[in-house]
């Protein structure tokens, strides 16, 4: 599928079909795959102050746009531990 077609794809359910022929012209069986295209990022991170200098702090807000599982949350916390962030101030109790 050309990149322009992918970029023009509407959000929602779609089917992608592949037709393959090898170098000598022998065709393989057609293959299809159902996909869901969703351009909304699953997570938005917002900083109250994006121009910090040494010694300053800011409020960081994580907004999830889909259901959050413990696997996603713990993965995010582990990644934060490797960044220059010293602690997670609070988490929601509404985690699956």
C-alpha positions as YAML, in Angstrom:
chain: A
units: angstrom
residues:
- id: 1
  name: UNK
  ca: [0.00, 0.00, 0.00]
- id: 2
  name: UNK
  ca: [1.53, 3.35, -0.94]
- id: 3
  name: UNK
  ca: [2.32, 5.69, 1.98]
- id: 4
  name: UNK
  ca: [-0.17, 8.26, 0.66]
- id: 5
  name: UNK
  ca: [-2.95, 5.67, 0.92]
- id: 6
  name: UNK
  ca: [-2.01, 4.83, 4.51]
- id: 7
  name: UNK
  ca: [-1.90, 8.51, 5.47]
- id: 8
  name: UNK
  ca: [-5.37, 9.04, 3.96]
- id: 9
  name: UNK
  ca: [-6.83, 6.02, 5.77]
- id: 10
  name: UNK
  ca: [-9.91, 6.84, 7.86]
- id: 11
  name: UNK
  ca: [-9.97, 5.73, 11.48]
- id: 12
  name: UNK
  ca: [-11.74, 2.45, 12.14]
- id: 13
  name: UNK
  ca: [-11.74, -1.15, 10.93]
- id: 14
  name: UNK
  ca: [-10.05, -2.08, 7.66]
- id: 15
  name: UNK
  ca: [-8.83, -5.14, 5.79]
- id: 16
  name: UNK
  ca: [-5.37, -5.27, 4.20]
- id: 17
  name: UNK
  ca: [-4.85, -7.80, 1.40]
- id: 18
  name: UNK
  ca: [-1.49, -8.91, 0.01]
- id: 19
  name: UNK
  ca: [-0.89, -10.48, -3.40]
- id: 20
  name: UNK
  ca: [2.63, -11.85, -3.81]
- id: 21
  name: UNK
  ca: [4.45, -13.15, -6.87]
- id: 22
  name: UNK
  ca: [8.02, -14.47, -6.77]
- id: 23
  name: UNK
  ca: [10.80, -13.59, -9.25]
- id: 24
  name: UNK
  ca: [9.75, -16.31, -11.73]
- id: 25
  name: UNK
  ca: [6.08, -15.29, -11.69]
- id: 26
  name: UNK
  ca: [4.61, -17.91, -9.36]
- id: 27
  name: UNK
  ca: [1.82, -16.39, -7.27]
- id: 28
  name: UNK
  ca: [1.32, -17.24, -3.61]
- id: 29
  name: UNK
  ca: [-2.11, -17.52, -2.06]
- id: 30
  name: UNK
  ca: [-3.70, -14.16, -1.32]
- id: 31
  name: UNK
  ca: [-3.49, -13.17, 2.36]
- id: 32
  name: UNK
  ca: [-5.74, -10.74, 4.23]
- id: 33
  name: UNK
  ca: [-5.46, -9.22, 7.68]
- id: 34
  name: UNK
  ca: [-8.04, -7.22, 9.61]
- id: 35
  name: UNK
  ca: [-6.62, -4.05, 11.21]
- id: 36
  name: UNK
  ca: [-7.92, -1.20, 13.33]
- id: 37
  name: UNK
  ca: [-6.46, 2.23, 12.56]
- id: 38
  name: UNK
  ca: [-6.44, 4.62, 15.50]
- id: 39
  name: UNK
  ca: [-4.41, 7.85, 15.25]
- id: 40
  name: UNK
  ca: [-5.02, 8.93, 18.86]
- id: 41
  name: UNK
  ca: [-1.93, 8.46, 20.99]
- id: 42
  name: UNK
  ca: [-2.60, 6.11, 23.93]
- id: 43
  name: UNK
  ca: [-0.89, 8.52, 26.31]
- id: 44
  name: UNK
  ca: [-0.40, 12.29, 26.47]
- id: 45
  name: UNK
  ca: [2.26, 13.75, 28.77]
- id: 46
  name: UNK
  ca: [1.87, 17.41, 29.75]
- id: 47
  name: UNK
  ca: [4.34, 19.59, 31.65]
- id: 48
  name: UNK
  ca: [3.18, 22.73, 33.47]
- id: 49
  name: UNK
  ca: [6.56, 24.37, 32.76]
- id: 50
  name: UNK
  ca: [8.62, 23.28, 29.75]
- id: 51
  name: UNK
  ca: [11.45, 25.78, 30.26]
- id: 52
  name: UNK
  ca: [12.97, 24.52, 33.50]
- id: 53
  name: UNK
  ca: [16.39, 25.49, 34.75]
- id: 54
  name: UNK
  ca: [18.58, 23.57, 37.19]
- id: 55
  name: UNK
  ca: [16.90, 23.11, 40.56]
- id: 56
  name: UNK
  ca: [13.33, 23.88, 39.38]
- id: 57
  name: UNK
  ca: [10.43, 21.43, 39.43]
- id: 58
  name: UNK
  ca: [7.18, 21.15, 37.52]
- id: 59
  name: UNK
  ca: [3.92, 19.23, 37.57]
- id: 60
  name: UNK
  ca: [3.82, 16.36, 35.06]
- id: 61
  name: UNK
  ca: [0.40, 15.01, 34.02]
- id: 62
  name: UNK
  ca: [-0.12, 11.65, 32.32]
- id: 63
  name: UNK
  ca: [-3.46, 11.37, 30.47]
- id: 64
  name: UNK
  ca: [-4.35, 7.90, 29.21]
- id: 65
  name: UNK
  ca: [-6.69, 7.65, 26.23]
- id: 66
  name: UNK
  ca: [-7.41, 3.94, 26.60]
- id: 67
  name: UNK
  ca: [-7.81, 1.45, 29.40]
- id: 68
  name: UNK
  ca: [-4.73, 1.22, 31.60]
- id: 69
  name: UNK
  ca: [-3.58, -2.19, 32.74]
- id: 70
  name: UNK
  ca: [-1.05, -2.95, 35.45]
- id: 71
  name: UNK
  ca: [1.34, -4.15, 32.73]
- id: 72
  name: UNK
  ca: [1.22, -0.75, 30.99]
- id: 73
  name: UNK
  ca: [1.47, 1.18, 34.26]
- id: 74
  name: UNK
  ca: [4.40, -0.82, 35.66]
- id: 75
  name: UNK
  ca: [6.21, -0.62, 32.32]
- id: 76
  name: UNK
  ca: [5.80, 3.18, 32.38]
- id: 77
  name: UNK
  ca: [7.03, 3.42, 35.98]
- id: 78
  name: UNK
  ca: [10.08, 1.26, 35.22]
- id: 79
  name: UNK
  ca: [10.95, 3.53, 32.29]
- id: 80
  name: UNK
  ca: [10.57, 6.60, 34.52]
- id: 81
  name: UNK
  ca: [13.01, 5.10, 37.02]
- id: 82
  name: UNK
  ca: [15.71, 5.13, 34.35]
- id: 83
  name: UNK
  ca: [14.99, 8.77, 33.49]
- id: 84
  name: UNK
  ca: [15.97, 11.73, 35.67]
- id: 85
  name: UNK
  ca: [12.69, 11.45, 37.61]
- id: 86
  name: UNK
  ca: [13.08, 10.57, 41.29]
- id: 87
  name: UNK
  ca: [9.61, 9.48, 42.30]
- id: 88
  name: UNK
  ca: [6.02, 9.02, 41.14]
- id: 89
  name: UNK
  ca: [3.85, 11.36, 43.20]
- id: 90
  name: UNK
  ca: [0.52, 9.59, 42.79]
- id: 91
  name: UNK
  ca: [-1.30, 6.95, 40.76]
- id: 92
  name: UNK
  ca: [-4.95, 6.24, 40.16]
- id: 93
  name: UNK
  ca: [-6.72, 3.42, 41.96]
- id: 94
  name: UNK
  ca: [-8.83, 2.85, 38.83]
- id: 95
  name: UNK
  ca: [-6.26, 0.57, 37.19]
- id: 96
  name: UNK
  ca: [-7.38, -2.81, 35.85]
...
